Structures are given as structure tokens and as C-alpha cells.
Amino acid sequence: MKTSKLALITGGSRGLGRSMANKLAEKGINVVITYHTNKAEADKVVAEIQSKGAEALALPLDVSKADTFQSFVATLRSSIKSNFDKEKIDFLVNNAGIGLSTPLGATEPSVFDSLTDIHFKAPFFLTQLIVPFVNDGGGIVNISSGLARFTAPGYSVYGSLKAAVEQLSRYLAQELGSRQIRVNCVAPGAIETDFGGGAVRDNADYNKMIADATALGRAGLPDDIGDVVAFLCTDESRWINGQRIEVSGGTHL
């Protein structure tokens, strides 16, 4: 059933974000997605959403550049007014990110800074700027990783930053509770996308290794995550708040 609610998903032009956008549309929620450089792919997602009867818009955003966030929010506000006749959004999904192995002993400070900008600084400062324009009773979903709980060689920086996102989510849930804004964190396991060079999707041996370490016996698919994020943007999840929800099929139990 179509609603008048509106969600913003960062990094919505591919992979997990694309699934989230489509799953929200299937629940009748209108969607704004951001993309980094590939406008053509973003336009395809907009068309997919519209084919489901929801309204959609794609806006460019480089989450590694916090100094652009203020102008992005100004563009967002004018765009949702002109495209949806709305002053505010209902849901924010901080999803945009990159997968990068950074082994101890071979990690340059510039790489550390880049990962920090994308995976922690961006969700913090974007949320800070956007929260005044989130409707009371809305929600925020931050995307973490199973690597914040279990480990894999080379992902100490990435996993640590995702652990920080999980703690941030708990603080936000407490601070925004007076406005009835729920904040939760979804932690995907290894998913078959182009993330991290597409290793889980394209490398049969790596895919099998993931499957063998997972209680349900397979690697994850984008819709495994998209469905959960969409659920967290519905009234059915109204009493879930400040939680880390791992969606990994039971990896490394």
C-alpha cells in the first residue's frame, strides 16, 4: 500500500542500497537515493522504483567529502519540496561505503583517513545535518558489518569503524528518543555484490569458504539485507530501537 512517507538512502545505486530502495518501494515508501559517479545506474534504480508505483529521485553525493554535506542537504531540501511536496523525510539509511583490505603494517595514513571519512565521519555529520529535517516518529538505519563482531585478515580498520557506527547508533537512539525517532544498526555478513571487488560474488572458492562458515550454508544476497532495512522503516518495527541486528545467516557462530 502506498504511503506518503519518504526515505533517503545513501549509496543507493547498486548492491545493498539498490535492494533497500526497491524493498522500500514495495512497501509503498517513496525514495531518494544518492550515487557517487554512476548516474546511469542511479537512473535505472529510479525507474525500478517507479515501476513499483512509488516515487523516486537520485542525487549525487560523495560521502568522503564532509565539506560538501551542507550544500547536499540544501539540495535535498529543495529537491524533496519540488519533487514530493515535502519539507522533511521520514527515514535516513546511512549505507554508502567501500570495501578495502588494509593489513596491519601496510596501511597508509591516507587510506585510514579515507575509510574513516566514508564509514564514520559521513554517517555522523550527515545525520547531524539531516536530523532536523527528519519527521518526529521517523527512523534511522545505519549499516555496520558482521566484521564488527568477527574478524578477517586485513579488515581491522573497516571492522573497527563499523563497531564505532554501532556505538553511535546507540547514542543516537538515546538522544533522539524524545522525538520518537528510532535508530538501529544492520550488520550484514558477506554478500554477493560488487563490494570489495566482488570477491564474494565472483570467486567460487571464497564464496564456498563463506558458505562453510555460515550456519545456513550459503553467502548472503542483497535482498537478505534489503528486506530487513525495509522492515525497520515500517510500523511493524516500532518497538525496535538502539539495536544491532546482524543479518549474516549465522556466520562464525
C-alpha positions as CSV (number, residue, x, y, z in Angstrom):
1,M,0.0,0.0,0.0
2,K,1.4,3.4,-1.0
3,T,2.2,5.8,1.8
4,S,3.3,9.4,1.8
5,K,6.5,8.5,3.7
6,L,9.9,9.3,2.2
7,A,13.3,7.6,2.8
8,L,16.8,8.8,1.9
9,I,19.4,6.0,1.2
10,T,23.0,6.9,0.7
11,G,24.8,4.7,-1.9
12,G,21.5,3.5,-3.4
13,S,22.5,3.0,-7.0
14,R,24.0,-0.5,-6.6
15,G,24.4,-3.6,-4.4
16,L,22.7,-3.4,-1.0
17,G,21.4,0.1,-1.4
18,R,19.7,-0.8,-4.6
19,S,17.9,-3.7,-2.9
20,M,17.0,-1.4,0.0
21,A,15.5,1.1,-2.3
22,N,13.4,-1.4,-4.2
23,K,12.2,-3.1,-1.0
24,L,11.1,0.2,0.5
25,A,9.3,0.9,-2.7
26,E,7.5,-2.4,-2.5
27,K,6.2,-1.2,0.9
28,G,4.9,2.0,-0.7
29,I,7.6,4.2,0.6
30,N,9.0,6.9,-1.7
31,V,12.8,7.0,-2.0
32,V,15.6,9.4,-2.6
33,I,18.9,7.6,-3.4
34,T,22.4,9.1,-3.6
35,Y,25.1,8.0,-6.0
36,H,28.7,8.8,-6.3
37,T,29.5,8.9,-10.0
38,N,27.3,6.5,-11.9
39,K,24.2,8.5,-12.8
40,A,23.1,5.9,-15.4
41,E,22.9,3.2,-12.7
42,A,21.1,5.5,-10.3
43,D,18.6,6.4,-13.0
44,K,17.9,2.6,-13.5
45,V,17.1,2.3,-9.8
46,V,14.8,5.3,-10.0
47,A,13.0,3.6,-12.9
48,E,12.7,0.3,-11.0
49,I,11.2,2.1,-8.0
50,Q,8.7,4.0,-10.2
51,S,7.7,0.7,-11.8
52,K,6.6,-0.4,-8.4
53,G,4.3,2.6,-8.1
54,A,6.5,4.6,-5.7
55,E,8.1,7.9,-6.5
56,A,11.9,8.3,-6.6
57,L,14.8,10.7,-7.1
58,A,18.6,10.3,-7.4
59,L,21.0,12.9,-6.2
60,P,24.8,13.0,-6.4
61,L,26.8,12.8,-3.2
62,D,30.5,12.0,-2.3
63,V,30.3,10.8,1.3
64,S,34.1,11.1,1.6
65,K,33.8,14.9,1.4
66,A,32.2,16.2,4.6
67,D,32.7,19.8,3.4
68,T,30.0,19.2,0.7
69,F,27.3,17.9,3.1
70,Q,25.8,21.3,3.9
71,S,25.2,22.0,0.2
72,F,23.9,18.5,-0.3
73,V,21.3,19.0,2.4
74,A,20.3,22.3,0.9
75,T,19.8,20.5,-2.5
76,L,18.0,17.6,-0.8
77,R,15.5,20.0,0.9
78,S,14.7,21.9,-2.3
79,S,14.5,18.7,-4.3
80,I,12.0,16.9,-2.0
81,K,10.0,20.1,-1.9
82,S,9.8,20.3,-5.7
83,N,9.5,16.5,-6.4
84,F,7.5,15.3,-3.4
85,D,6.0,18.5,-2.0
86,K,7.5,17.6,1.4
87,E,9.6,19.6,3.9
88,K,11.1,16.6,5.6
89,I,12.0,12.9,5.2
90,D,10.8,10.1,7.4
91,F,13.8,7.7,7.2
92,L,17.5,8.0,6.7
93,V,19.6,5.0,5.8
94,N,23.4,5.6,6.1
95,N,24.5,2.9,3.7
96,A,27.2,4.3,1.4
97,G,30.6,2.7,1.8
98,I,33.6,0.9,0.2
99,G,35.2,-2.4,1.0
100,L,39.0,-2.3,1.3
101,S,41.6,-4.6,2.8
102,T,44.1,-2.7,4.9
103,P,46.6,-5.1,6.5
104,L,48.4,-4.1,9.7
105,G,51.9,-3.0,8.7
106,A,50.8,-1.9,5.2
107,T,48.1,0.7,5.9
108,E,48.9,4.3,4.9
109,P,47.5,7.1,7.0
110,S,45.8,8.5,3.9
111,V,43.9,5.2,3.4
112,F,43.0,5.1,7.1
113,D,41.7,8.7,6.8
114,S,39.7,7.9,3.7
115,L,38.0,4.9,5.3
116,T,37.2,7.0,8.4
117,D,35.8,9.8,6.3
118,I,33.5,7.4,4.5
119,H,32.5,5.0,7.2
120,F,32.3,7.1,10.4
121,K,32.6,10.8,9.7
122,A,30.0,10.6,6.9
123,P,27.2,8.9,8.9
124,F,27.9,11.2,11.9
125,F,27.9,14.5,10.1
126,L,25.2,13.7,7.6
127,T,22.9,12.5,10.4
128,Q,23.7,15.7,12.4
129,L,22.7,17.9,9.4
130,I,19.7,15.8,8.3
131,V,18.1,15.0,11.7
132,P,16.4,18.5,11.9
133,F,14.6,17.5,8.7
134,V,13.5,14.0,9.8
135,N,9.9,13.8,10.9
136,D,9.3,13.0,14.6
137,G,8.4,9.3,14.7
138,G,10.7,8.5,11.9
139,G,13.8,6.3,11.8
140,I,17.5,6.0,11.1
141,V,19.2,2.8,9.9
142,N,22.9,2.7,10.0
143,I,24.8,-0.1,8.1
144,S,27.5,-1.8,10.0
145,S,29.1,-5.2,9.2
146,G,29.5,-8.7,10.6
147,L,33.2,-7.7,10.8
148,A,32.4,-5.6,13.8
149,R,31.8,-8.9,15.7
150,F,34.0,-11.5,13.9
151,T,37.4,-10.9,12.2
152,A,39.0,-11.4,8.8
153,P,42.6,-10.6,7.9
154,G,43.1,-7.1,6.6
155,Y,39.8,-5.6,7.8
156,S,40.9,-4.2,11.2
157,V,40.3,-0.6,10.2
158,Y,37.0,-1.3,8.4
159,G,35.7,-3.5,11.2
160,S,36.7,-1.0,13.9
161,L,34.9,1.8,12.1
162,K,31.8,-0.3,11.8
163,A,32.0,-1.0,15.5
164,A,32.1,2.8,16.0
165,V,28.9,3.1,13.9
166,E,27.2,0.6,16.1
167,Q,28.0,2.6,19.2
168,L,27.0,5.8,17.5
169,S,23.6,4.2,16.7
170,R,23.0,3.5,20.4
171,Y,23.9,7.1,21.3
172,L,21.6,8.5,18.6
173,A,18.8,6.2,19.8
174,Q,19.1,7.7,23.3
175,E,19.4,11.3,22.1
176,L,16.6,11.2,19.6
177,G,14.2,9.1,21.7
178,S,12.3,12.2,22.9
179,R,11.3,12.8,19.2
180,Q,10.2,9.2,18.9
181,I,12.9,8.6,16.2
182,R,14.2,5.1,16.3
183,V,17.8,4.3,15.4
184,N,19.0,0.8,14.6
185,C,22.0,-0.8,13.0
186,V,22.0,-3.6,10.5
187,A,25.2,-5.6,10.3
188,P,25.4,-7.7,7.0
189,G,27.6,-10.7,6.6
190,A,29.4,-11.4,3.4
191,I,27.0,-10.6,0.5
192,E,27.2,-11.4,-3.2
193,T,27.7,-7.9,-4.6
194,D,30.5,-5.9,-6.3
195,F,31.5,-4.7,-2.8
196,G,35.2,-5.2,-2.2
197,G,35.9,-6.0,-5.8
198,G,33.0,-8.6,-6.0
199,A,35.1,-11.3,-4.3
200,V,32.1,-13.0,-2.6
201,R,30.0,-12.9,-5.8
202,D,32.7,-13.8,-8.3
203,N,35.3,-16.0,-6.5
204,A,33.8,-19.5,-6.2
205,D,36.4,-20.6,-3.6
206,Y,35.9,-17.6,-1.5
207,N,32.1,-17.9,-1.8
208,K,32.4,-21.6,-0.6
209,M,34.6,-20.5,2.3
210,I,31.8,-18.1,3.4
211,A,29.1,-20.7,2.9
212,D,31.1,-23.2,5.0
213,A,31.4,-20.7,7.9
214,T,27.7,-19.9,7.8
215,A,25.1,-22.0,9.7
216,L,22.6,-21.6,6.8
217,G,25.2,-22.8,4.3
218,R,25.4,-20.0,1.8
219,A,26.7,-16.5,1.3
220,G,24.2,-13.7,1.6
221,L,22.2,-12.0,-1.2
222,P,21.4,-8.3,-1.5
223,D,17.7,-8.9,-0.8
224,D,18.5,-10.6,2.5
225,I,19.6,-7.2,3.7
226,G,17.1,-5.0,1.8
227,D,14.2,-6.8,3.3
228,V,15.4,-6.2,6.9
229,V,16.2,-2.5,6.3
230,A,12.7,-2.0,4.7
231,F,11.1,-3.7,7.8
232,L,13.0,-1.3,10.1
233,C,11.2,1.5,8.2
234,T,7.7,0.2,8.9
235,D,5.4,0.4,11.9
236,E,5.9,-3.3,12.5
237,S,9.3,-2.5,13.9
238,R,8.0,0.4,16.1
239,W,9.5,-1.1,19.3
240,I,12.9,-2.0,18.0
241,N,15.3,0.8,19.0
242,G,19.1,1.1,19.6
243,Q,19.7,-2.4,18.4
244,R,22.4,-4.1,16.3
245,I,20.8,-6.7,14.0
246,E,23.3,-9.0,12.4
247,V,22.0,-10.4,9.1
248,S,24.6,-13.0,8.2
249,G,22.8,-16.3,8.2
250,G,24.7,-17.3,11.3
251,T,28.3,-16.7,10.2
252,H,31.1,-17.7,12.7
253,L,28.6,-18.6,15.4
